[in-house]
Amino acid sequence: MLAQRKEGERAQVLMERDEVLGTAAAAAEAARAGNGRWMLLSAAVAGMGRTAALDAIVRRQAADGAMRIGCARGVPEETAFPFGLVRQLFADDVDVPFSALAGPDEQRVFHRLVTCVARSAAERPMLLAVDDLHHADEASQRWIGYLARRIAELPVLLVLTACADPSGPIPLPPATGASVDLRSLSASAVVRFARAAGLGEDQALTCVEASAGNPALVQALVADLGDGPLPNAPSAPAQSLYRDTITDWIRHRLDPHSRQVCLALAVASEDGTPAEPDLLERILDLCPHERPPSPSSMLRLGRLLSHPLAREAVLAAAEPGEIAALHTRIAELLDESGAAATAVASRLLHVDRPGEVWMARSLDEAAEDAVRAGRVAEAAAYLRHALSGPLDPDRRATFTMRLGALELPHSAAAGIRRLRTGLELHTDVQERANAATALSAALVAGRNPDTALRVLHQASRIADDDELVKVLQTLTALVSSHDTAAWRGAIAGLRALAPTAPAAIEPLVCGLITEYEAGAGLCSAAEVLARVRPRLAAPVDPRLRTAWLGSAATLLQWADCLPEARELADMCLPAPPTPPDLTDVGLQCLLSVRAEAALWAGEFHRVIAENAALVEASAGQGVRLPHLTAMVATARFEVGRRTEAWEAVTAVGPSGGDSSWEWNELSYTRALLHAADGNWQAAVDDYLVCGAGQSAHDFVSPIATPWRSGAALALGRLGLRKEARELAEEELHHARTWGTARTVGRALRAYAAAVGGRLALESLTEAAELLRPSPAAVECAETLIDLGRAHIGAGNGRKGREALREADAVALRLAAPAPGTGGPALSGRLLDMTEKALREGRARRRPQTGGGSEALTAAERRIVGLAAEGHTNAQISSALCLTRRTVESHLTSAYKKLRITRRTQLVAILAQDAETARTTAVTPLAGVLG
C-alpha cells in the first residue's frame, strides 16, 4: 500500500515533464548507439523537480539493464574538498586524487579518469547522473566539463542538474548536449494534482497561489491541507510540511549567496506585492556574487515570495539580525530613490533602534502622511519607533508632544502623560509655553480644567517676556470658560488687560469679553458683529490664531451667520479622515462650532459624518467630549435614530466635578430626547439642570441652549401653564435683546404654547414671518406646524393646511440626502411631525417636482427673485438687511437646488414655475385641498 502511494506521488511530481523525459530518452538512445550526449536539467529555484526528473531518467534507463548507472550528488558541505564529487562516480580501485592539482598534473588525472569511463562504457553503455552540480567542488566541475567535451564518441549519457544560471557552473559544448529549463507547473496541473488528492476548490486555489507552480511546494501543500486548514497567522506555532520544506531550502540546500537573495526578496515583498524591477536590480547589489542570478530567476522568486505563506516561511528561517540589516538597506535604497516616506518607514519599523538622521526624518514624514490619511494608529507607531532611537533633546521633545496629541483621543491618560514628558524635555521658555498650552488643552479634553489652569499659571510664572505672559493670560481665560469659579475672574482680568493689550492679542481679548457679555444678555447680535467683523482682518499673534478664530466663529454662529462661522472652522480644521488636534484649545472651540453650525443649518448627516468617529473613538478612553457628543446625538435624533442618540448621551457618563459649559449642552440634548419620548417631567428636570449650569456661568441668553423655551413647552404638556408662561416671557425678553430671528422666533413659539388662544396665533404668525427668511430651517418647520394647527383650531382650515404644507416642504428639504451621495431614504423627526400634522389637518402633501423654485426656502426665493430682476449681491444685501456673505450663501444653495450654474438661468426657471402655477390653478381643487 505504501509503495502504491509513493508511486502515485512520484507520478504527480512528474506532471508536465513528458518533454523532459522524452529528450532524455532520445539522448540515451543516441548514447547507446555510440554517440555520447550530455543533458543539463536546470531550474531557477529549489523544489522544481530536478532530482525527481533525474531519478525518473535513471530508473527508466536502468530498468532493462541496458545502461550501467553511476550516480553522484554535490553537497555544499563538500565544496572545499577537491574531486569529492568525482570520487562518488568511481569505484575504490580507481585512483582519484584527494588534493587540488594544477596544469599538466590535473590534465593527466582528467585524461586517466575519462579513459576509465570509456573502458567501462565499452563493456556496457553508461549513464552518469550528477545531481546539484552547482554544489560540487571546482575540480569535479572542471572534470565534468572535460568529459562533456570528449563525450561525442563514447557510449555515455551524462545527465546533470543545477540551479539556473546565465553561464552555468561549467562551460558545456552545445554540439553534444542540451540544457532543459524545468518550468513551473501550470495552474491547471496544480489543480488536477490537488483534486486528485481529494482537496476542495478553495484548497486547490491555495495550492496554486502559494506554490507558484513549484512541484515540491505543491506536494507539501497538498499534504498539509489534507490534514486540515493551515494556521490563519503565518507566525502561528503550528508546523507544516510546506514551511519545513522552505526552511530546509533556506538553511541547508542553498549556497550563501542564493540564501541571501531569497531573504532579500522576501523582505522586499513583505507588503504582499512583488518588488519593483528597479528595486530587484538594486537588491542584487545587496548580495554581490561573481555569477548573479538572472532577472527571470529573480522574477520567479519574487512571484513566489509575494505570497504570505512562502514569505513568512523564508523570513522564519532567517536570523533576526539578517532581516533587520536587509530592512535597513532596502529602506536606505528607497529613501535615496525618493520613494514615499511610508514605504521607507514601514521598513524602519523592523530596525531595533533607528539611529541615523535620515531614519528619524522618514519616520516623521510617514507619521504626517498617515495622520492626513486618518491612520492615527500607524502614525503613532512611526513616532514611537522614532523615539526609540537617539535624538537630540529638541527633536525628542517635539516627537513626544506629537505622539501625545495622537494618543490623546484613544487614551487620555497615555496622551497626557506623554505631553507632560514633552513639556519637561523642553528647555527653551517659548517652547515650554507652547507645550504648556498643549498640555492644558489635553487636560480640558480629559475633563480636568483645574489642572489645566495650574499648568498655564505655572508657565506664566516662568515666562521671561511680558508679551508671552499676556498671551498665556488670554489663553488661561479661554480655558477658564470650562470652570465656573474661574470664569468671572478671568473676564475681570481681561477687562483690565483690554486697554493696554498688544494689537496682536487684543482681538481674542475682545472676543472672550464679548462671549461673556453675549451670554449675560448685555449686548445684541448686531453689536457683536460690529465688534467681530472688523477684527477678522486684524493681525493676530500666531500663538492665539486658532483661539481667536474659535471665539470669533462662536460669536458669528450665535449671530446666525452660519456660513461665516463654518468658513472660519474649515480654515483651521482638517477635513475627515484627518483627526483634529485636541491639544489645541482653539481647535476644540472650532470643532464645536463646525458641528453646531451644521446642526443649526439642518445638515444633520454632515454633523454625524464629521464628528461621530471622533466621539466614538474617544468614548470610554478618558477623553469625554460632551458638547460634540450632544451635537452628534441631536443630529441622530433629528434623522430618526433616537436609540443611537440615547446611547451617545448615556456613554458620556456623569460630569463629576467638571463644571464646563459643555455639560449644559449635554443636559439640553438629554431633555430633547426625554421630550421626544413623552417623558415631560424628566425633560423639565434636564432643562432646569441646563439652566442652572448656564446661570452659574452668568449665561442667561437663549443663544446657545434655549432651555427656558424647552422647559416652557414641557411644562405646558404637564398642565403647568403659569410656570410655563413665566419662563417663556423671560426667554422672549432675552431673545429680543439678542435680536436674531432664530432666538426670537423660537421664544415666540414657546410663548404661544404657554398662552394659547389669540395671543398664540399672533405670536406664531410673527415667529413664522421672522423665521421664513432666516437660516433657522428646523425652528421654521416647527413653528409652521404649530401655526397650521393654530389656524385650523381657530376655524381657518385653508391657512392652516397651507402652513402645514409649507412646513412639510421645509422638512422634506432637510430630510433629503445630499445630491449625488446616494444617501438614505427620506426620514427624520421633522418629517414625521409634518406627516402627522398633515393627516390630522386632513391636508395632502404638495407634489414634489424637484429642480423648481418650490425646493427653495422662503429666504432663498426672496433673494433669487431679486437676483433674477438684475439686482447685484450688494443691492440685495442692502435691501434685505443681510450680510453680503449670507446673500452669496443663499444663492449658492439655490443654484444647487435648481441645478443651474449662472444667474442668467434664474429667469427661465422662475418663468417655468410661474407657467406651472397657472396650469395648476385651473385644475380641480378637489385633488389639491384636503
Protein Blocks (a to p, Z undefined) as FASTA:
>chain_A
ZZmmmmmmmmmmmgoilmmmmmmmmmmmmmmnopacddddddfbghiommmmmmmmmmmm
mmnopaccddddddfklmmpghklmmmmpcfklccdfbdcehjllmmmmmmmmmmmmmmm
mmpccddddehkllpcfklmmmmmmmmmmmmmpccdddddddddfkopbdcdfklgccdd
dddddfklmmmmmmmnopafklmmmmmmmnnopaklmmmmmmmmmnoccdfblkbmbdcf
klmmmmmmmmmmpcfklmmmmmmmmmmmmnopacdfklmmmmmmmmgcfbdcdfklmmmm
mmmmmpmklmmmmmmmpcfklmmmmmmmmmmmmmmnopafklmmmmmmmpmbacbfklmm
mmmmmmmmmmmnopaklmmmmmmmmmmpccdfklmmmmmmmmmmmmmmmomklmmmmmmm
mmmmpmbfklmmmmmmmmmmmmmmnopaklmmmmmmmmmmmpcbfklmmmmmmmmmmmmm
mpmklmmmmmmmmmmmmmmgcfklmmmmmmmmmmmmmmnopacfklmmmmmmmmmmpccd
fklmmmmmmmmmmmmmmnopaklmmmmmmmmpccdfbdcdfkbmklmmmmmmmmmmmmmn
opamlmmmmmmmmmmmmgonlpacfklmmmmmmmmmmnopamlmmmmmmmnopnkjafcf
klmmmmmmmmmmmmmnopaklmmmmmmmmmmmmmmnopabfklmcmklmmmmmmmmnopa
mlmmmmmmmmmmmmmmnopaklmmmmmmmmmmmngpjllmmmmmmmmmmmmmpmblmlmm
mmmmmmmmmmmmnopaklmmmmmmmmmmmmmmmmpccehklpacdedjklmmmmmmmmmn
opacdddeehiaklpcfklmmmmmmmmnopafklmmmmnopafklmmmmmmmmmmmnopa
bfklmmmmmmmmmmmmmmmmmpcfklmpZZ
